[in-house]
Amino acid sequence: MTDEILTIREMAEFLKINEKTAYKLALAGEIPGFKVGGSWRFERQEIARWIKRKIEEQKKGATGGDNSAPC
């Protein structure tokens, strides 16, 4: 199922991070998620897109982020 909804534990396992780190990221709005009642939920596909965006941001940061020639 491509629209799978993950719990905080499942999302942490997916990202291979500690649950506390996952919770902090969610609470800070650093990672896309939503609350149902008092529990965090995450769309697997949205997390996958978030990962791709983060990788692209890091690539741009490593190369200076622009294509202008040095002065």
Phi, psi and omega in degrees: 000123185280340181261031184298136177261132182252148170278174178298321179296314180295321179294320178297318178296318180301317181272352182059048177232167178291147179301322179296320177295317179299316179297316179298318178298317180294313181299324180279355181077016182283337182230140185289122178199177179211159180258139171241111189065238178254009186250137178284144175224152185219138174277126182305315181295323179292323177295320178298319177294321178299317178301314180299318178297317180297319178297315179298318178300318180292323178296316179295321179296324181288334181258005180094346173078358177222168182252014183284149179283148177293150180279000000 
